[in-house]
């Protein structure tokens, strides 16, 4: 009798990667719809903004709007992974909805735009601005999901007012990772590194570019 060939196991993506991919795809859809003035996207963003800075369980009226069902199509998630993923996706999507508000001709989601660099852009000429720096430090000291999203909401409002975009796929991944103590430490390191390494386009060197593209989280 001929032996059957060995079965090859399908590689399972880390749940943090799945969350980032789902968030980026959903935000892109919402953004394109909003910029095209589609009523469905405009209405969805208006609803989602009400959840910015809150936990998903605190706004049940947003069930079915935040894209959570997209987390369950490609692979199974454990109970713990599901809870972390749902929070991270909800926080990222609702913060994006707040960020895009009234920006009918600008994309507030942009691939590769990381949080630390975005905050540094709030500072004129790249010089340190103490009130903004303190706000960023407060964000870095958050230790619970609720406090983290509340402080992110404050920062996102500043970024919206200055028309500075973020990559919400990256943010969703980081929000997933930040729910573990060691993951939170790595996320803080990444935020700090992208804050310190940011240079205005005309001032960047090859070393700056390498540092800002070093994905070690």
C-alpha positions as CSV (number, residue, x, y, z in Angstrom):
1,X,0.0,0.0,0.0
2,X,1.3,3.5,-0.9
3,X,1.9,5.8,2.0
4,X,0.0,9.1,1.9
5,X,2.2,12.2,1.6
6,X,2.7,14.1,4.9
7,X,0.3,16.9,5.6
8,X,1.7,20.4,5.5
9,X,0.4,22.6,8.2
10,X,-0.8,26.0,7.2
11,X,1.2,28.8,8.8
12,X,-1.0,30.7,11.3
13,X,-0.6,34.5,11.3
14,X,-0.1,36.2,14.6
15,X,-3.4,37.7,15.8
16,X,-1.7,41.1,16.0
17,X,-0.9,40.9,12.3
18,X,-4.5,39.9,11.5
19,X,-5.9,42.9,13.4
20,X,-3.6,45.3,11.6
21,X,-4.6,43.9,8.2
22,X,-8.3,44.0,9.0
23,X,-8.1,47.6,10.4
24,X,-6.1,48.9,7.4
25,X,-8.4,47.3,4.9
26,X,-11.6,48.6,6.6
27,X,-10.2,52.1,7.2
28,X,-9.2,52.3,3.5
29,X,-12.7,51.4,2.5
30,X,-14.2,54.0,4.9
31,X,-11.8,56.7,3.8
32,X,-12.4,56.2,0.0
33,X,-16.1,56.2,0.6
34,X,-15.9,59.3,2.8
35,X,-13.8,61.2,0.3
36,X,-16.2,60.2,-2.5
37,X,-19.1,61.5,-0.3
38,X,-20.9,58.2,-0.3
39,X,-23.7,58.4,2.2
40,X,-23.0,55.0,3.7
41,X,-19.4,55.9,4.6
42,X,-20.3,59.4,5.8
43,X,-23.0,57.9,8.1
44,X,-20.8,55.1,9.3
45,X,-18.0,57.5,10.3
46,X,-20.5,59.7,12.1
47,X,-21.7,56.7,14.1
48,X,-18.2,55.4,14.8
49,X,-16.9,58.7,16.1
50,X,-19.2,58.2,19.1
51,X,-17.0,55.3,20.2
52,X,-13.6,57.1,20.1
53,X,-11.9,56.9,23.5
54,X,-14.4,54.3,24.8
55,X,-14.4,50.5,25.2
56,X,-16.4,48.4,22.8
57,X,-18.6,47.1,25.6
58,X,-19.6,50.7,26.5
59,X,-21.2,51.4,23.2
60,X,-23.3,48.4,22.2
61,X,-25.1,50.7,19.6
62,X,-22.0,50.3,17.5
63,X,-22.2,46.5,17.3
64,X,-22.1,45.5,13.6
65,X,-20.6,48.8,12.5
66,X,-17.0,48.5,13.6
67,X,-16.0,45.6,11.3
68,X,-15.5,43.1,14.1
69,X,-16.9,40.3,12.1
70,X,-14.0,40.6,9.7
71,X,-11.7,39.2,12.4
72,X,-13.3,35.8,12.2
73,X,-13.2,35.0,8.5
74,X,-9.6,33.9,7.9
75,X,-8.6,32.0,11.0
76,X,-9.8,31.0,14.5
77,X,-9.0,33.0,17.5
78,X,-8.7,31.9,21.1
79,X,-11.0,33.6,23.6
80,X,-8.1,35.8,24.9
81,X,-7.0,36.6,21.4
82,X,-10.6,37.5,20.4
83,X,-11.0,39.9,23.3
84,X,-7.7,41.7,22.6
85,X,-8.4,41.8,18.9
86,X,-11.9,43.2,19.2
87,X,-10.7,46.0,21.5
88,X,-7.7,46.9,19.2
89,X,-9.8,47.0,16.1
90,X,-12.6,49.0,17.7
91,X,-10.2,51.5,19.2
92,X,-8.4,52.0,15.9
93,X,-11.5,52.3,13.7
94,X,-13.3,54.7,16.0
95,X,-10.2,56.9,16.5
96,X,-9.8,57.0,12.7
97,X,-13.4,58.1,12.4
98,X,-12.7,61.0,14.8
99,X,-9.4,61.8,12.9
100,X,-11.2,62.0,9.5
101,X,-14.0,64.3,10.7
102,X,-14.5,67.3,8.5
103,X,-11.4,66.4,6.4
104,X,-13.4,65.9,3.1
105,X,-10.4,66.2,0.8
106,X,-7.5,64.8,3.0
107,X,-6.6,61.2,3.9
108,X,-6.0,60.9,7.6
109,X,-5.1,57.3,7.2
110,X,-1.7,57.0,5.5
111,X,0.4,53.9,5.3
112,X,3.7,54.1,7.2
113,X,2.7,57.2,9.3
114,X,3.6,56.2,12.8
115,X,2.4,57.7,16.0
116,X,5.7,59.0,17.4
117,X,6.6,60.8,14.2
118,X,3.1,62.2,13.8
119,X,3.3,63.7,17.3
120,X,6.7,65.2,16.5
121,X,5.3,66.9,13.5
122,X,3.0,68.8,15.8
123,X,6.1,70.7,17.0
124,X,7.0,73.6,14.8
125,X,10.3,73.0,13.0
126,X,10.8,69.7,14.9
127,X,11.8,71.7,18.0
128,X,10.5,70.2,21.3
129,X,7.2,71.7,22.5
130,X,6.8,71.0,26.2
131,X,2.9,70.9,26.4
132,X,2.8,68.5,23.5
133,X,5.7,66.4,24.9
134,X,3.9,66.1,28.2
135,X,0.7,64.9,26.4
136,X,2.8,62.3,24.6
137,X,4.4,61.2,27.9
138,X,0.9,60.8,29.5
139,X,0.0,58.6,26.6
140,X,3.1,56.5,27.2
141,X,2.3,56.0,30.9
142,X,-1.2,54.6,30.3
143,X,-1.5,51.2,31.8
144,X,-5.1,50.1,31.0
145,X,-7.0,49.9,27.6
146,X,-9.5,52.5,28.8
147,X,-6.9,55.1,29.8
148,X,-4.9,54.4,26.7
149,X,-7.8,55.0,24.3
150,X,-8.9,58.1,26.3
151,X,-5.4,59.6,25.9
152,X,-5.1,58.5,22.3
153,X,-8.3,60.4,21.6
154,X,-6.7,63.6,22.9
155,X,-3.7,63.1,20.7
156,X,-5.8,62.3,17.6
157,X,-7.8,65.5,18.0
158,X,-4.5,67.4,17.9
159,X,-3.4,65.5,14.8
160,X,-6.7,66.2,13.1
161,X,-6.5,69.9,13.8
162,X,-3.0,69.9,12.2
163,X,-4.0,67.6,9.3
164,X,-1.4,65.1,10.2
165,X,-2.2,61.5,9.3
166,X,-1.7,58.1,11.0
167,X,-1.4,54.5,9.8
168,X,-4.3,52.9,11.5
169,X,-3.2,49.4,10.6
170,X,0.0,49.9,12.5
171,X,-1.9,51.5,15.4
172,X,-4.3,48.6,15.6
173,X,-1.4,46.1,15.7
174,X,0.2,48.1,18.5
175,X,-3.1,48.4,20.4
176,X,-3.3,44.6,20.3
177,X,0.3,44.1,21.5
178,X,-0.1,46.8,24.2
179,X,-2.5,44.6,26.1
180,X,0.4,42.4,27.3
181,X,2.9,43.8,29.7
182,X,5.9,42.9,27.6
183,X,4.1,44.0,24.4
184,X,3.3,47.3,26.0
185,X,7.0,47.9,26.7
186,X,7.8,47.2,23.1
187,X,5.1,49.5,21.8
188,X,6.3,52.3,24.1
189,X,9.8,51.8,22.7
190,X,8.5,52.0,19.2
191,X,6.6,55.2,19.9
192,X,9.6,56.7,21.5
193,X,11.9,55.7,18.7
194,X,9.7,57.1,16.0
195,X,9.3,60.3,18.0
196,X,13.0,60.8,18.5
197,X,14.1,59.7,15.0
198,X,11.6,61.9,13.1
199,X,13.2,64.7,11.0
200,X,11.4,67.0,8.5
201,X,11.8,65.8,5.0
202,X,14.6,68.2,4.1
203,X,16.7,67.3,7.2
204,X,16.7,63.5,6.9
205,X,19.9,61.5,6.6
206,X,20.4,57.9,5.5
207,X,20.8,56.9,9.2
208,X,17.5,58.6,10.1
209,X,15.7,56.8,7.3
210,X,17.1,53.4,8.5
211,X,16.1,54.1,12.1
212,X,12.6,55.1,11.3
213,X,12.0,52.0,9.1
214,X,13.3,49.5,11.7
215,X,10.3,47.5,12.5
216,X,11.2,45.7,15.7
217,X,7.8,45.3,17.3
